[in-house]
Structures are given as C-alpha cells and as structure tokens.
Amino acid sequence: MNEKVSLAAKLALIDDQWRPRIVAAYNENKVVLVKVQGDFVWHKHDDTDDLFLVISGRLLVDLRDRTVELGPGELFVVPRGVEHRPRALQETEVLLIEPMGTRNTGDADSDRTAPEEWI
C-alpha cells in the first residue's frame, strides 16, 4: 500500500454496524474502521491488546470492574486477556489497530463475528 487513506471517505462507504473494514496494513497489523451502536458481546483476546480510537460519537468500553467512556480523539487499550464489551448509545465511528487474523469477537462465538474485509 502506497496511497494515502481518507478516513472520512472510507467511513462514508460503511452503512452497517459492528462489521469492521480494513483500510490499511503494516507490519502484520491491520488498521480497521467500524461504525457501532448498541451493545457488542463480552469477549477477550488472549494473544493481543485491543486498541480503540474514537473518531466521532461516544464509545463505552465495559470492563468487569468499570466502564471507560471515550469521546472523539480519545483512545483506550484493553490489555490482552481482559474481558470487555464495547457499546455505544448513538452511532459511533471507531478506528482499531490489531494483528491480522484477530477475530473481532475474540474468544466469543457470536452472530457478530465478521470476516476480515478490505474497503
């Protein structure tokens, strides 16, 4: 990949929720955009941390002992092995960075498990 990526243009192509799309890759990692609203599933990633960067809206990241609230321009890293559940009361746009092959639902089997897909 040797072209710049417009996050706004890529987000404009996404019309569904909880279905992440890859917009770039580097060093075996993927840069992913996703629109979310409502509750996701409780899950964890045993082999990787989970980075959430809010582009617009508000994201709540529930942990078993607290909830972290993120607004635009804020990020939070869930350490590997920590159970969490992202959720949003309104449509929220999020950027994630994670290793290629990482399942969006981690260890949870769910109808929200999405294939890796480029946009």
matplotlib code that plots the C-alpha trace (Angstrom):
import matplotlib.pyplot as plt

x = [0.0, 1.5, -1.5, -2.9, -6.2, -9.1, -10.8, -13.8, -14.2, -13.8, -16.3, -18.8, -18.7, -19.7, -23.5, -23.7, -22.7, -20.3, -18.8, -15.1, -13.4, -9.6, -8.3, -4.6, -2.0, 1.5, 3.9, 1.4, -1.2, -4.5, -6.0, -9.7, -12.7, -16.1, -19.4, -21.1, -24.3, -25.9, -24.1, -21.4, -20.6, -18.4, -15.1, -11.4, -8.3, -5.8, -3.0, -3.2, -4.2, -7.3, -6.9, -10.0, -9.7, -13.0, -13.3, -16.9, -19.6, -19.0, -17.8, -18.3, -15.9, -17.2, -14.7, -15.7, -14.8, -15.5, -16.6, -14.3, -16.0, -14.3, -15.1, -13.7, -9.9, -9.6, -8.2, -8.1, -6.1, -7.7, -4.8, -4.7, -6.7, -9.0, -12.8, -14.5, -17.7, -17.8, -21.1, -22.5, -25.7, -25.5, -23.8, -20.0, -17.1, -14.1, -10.6, -8.9, -5.4, -4.8, -2.8, -4.0, -6.2, -7.6, -11.3, -13.5, -15.4, -12.2, -13.0, -16.8, -18.9, -21.4, -23.5, -21.5, -18.3, -17.2, -14.7, -11.7, -12.7, -11.0, -12.8]
y = [0.0, 3.3, 5.6, 7.8, 6.9, 9.3, 8.0, 10.2, 8.8, 5.2, 5.8, 7.2, 3.8, 1.9, 1.7, -1.2, -1.6, -3.9, -5.0, -3.8, -3.0, -2.9, 0.3, -0.2, -2.8, -2.5, -4.9, -7.8, -5.4, -4.1, -0.6, -1.1, 1.3, 0.3, 2.0, 0.9, 1.4, -0.7, -3.4, -5.8, -9.1, -9.7, -11.2, -11.2, -11.5, -13.9, -13.0, -9.3, -6.0, -4.2, -0.5, 1.7, 5.2, 7.2, 9.3, 10.5, 9.8, 8.2, 4.7, 2.9, 0.1, -2.1, -4.0, -6.3, -3.7, -0.3, 1.4, 3.6, 6.4, 7.7, 10.7, 11.9, 11.9, 9.6, 6.1, 3.2, 0.0, -3.1, -5.4, -8.9, -11.4, -8.8, -9.4, -6.3, -5.2, -2.1, -0.3, 3.0, 4.8, 6.6, 5.7, 6.0, 5.7, 3.9, 3.1, -0.1, -1.4, -5.1, -8.0, -9.6, -12.6, -11.2, -12.0, -9.1, -11.1, -12.6, -15.8, -15.4, -17.2, -14.7, -13.7, -10.5, -12.4, -10.7, -11.8, -9.7, -7.5, -4.6, -1.4]
z = [0.0, -1.0, -1.2, 1.4, 3.0, 3.7, 6.9, 6.1, 2.6, 3.8, 6.7, 4.1, 2.4, 5.6, 6.1, 8.6, 12.2, 14.1, 10.8, 10.7, 7.5, 6.9, 5.4, 5.8, 6.9, 8.2, 10.0, 10.1, 11.7, 10.2, 10.6, 10.8, 10.7, 12.2, 12.9, 16.1, 18.0, 20.8, 22.8, 21.4, 23.0, 26.1, 24.8, 25.3, 23.1, 24.6, 22.2, 21.6, 23.2, 21.8, 20.8, 20.3, 18.9, 18.7, 15.6, 16.2, 18.8, 22.2, 23.0, 26.3, 27.0, 29.8, 31.8, 34.6, 37.3, 35.5, 32.3, 30.3, 28.3, 25.1, 23.0, 19.7, 19.6, 22.7, 22.7, 25.2, 25.1, 26.6, 27.7, 26.2, 28.2, 29.7, 29.2, 27.7, 25.9, 23.7, 23.3, 22.1, 22.8, 19.4, 16.2, 16.8, 14.4, 15.7, 14.4, 15.7, 15.2, 15.7, 14.3, 11.0, 11.8, 15.0, 15.3, 16.1, 18.7, 20.2, 22.2, 21.9, 19.3, 18.1, 15.1, 15.2, 14.3, 11.0, 8.3, 7.6, 4.8, 3.0, 1.9]

ax = plt.figure().add_subplot(projection="3d")
ax.plot(x, y, z, "-o")
ax.set_aspect("equal")
plt.show()
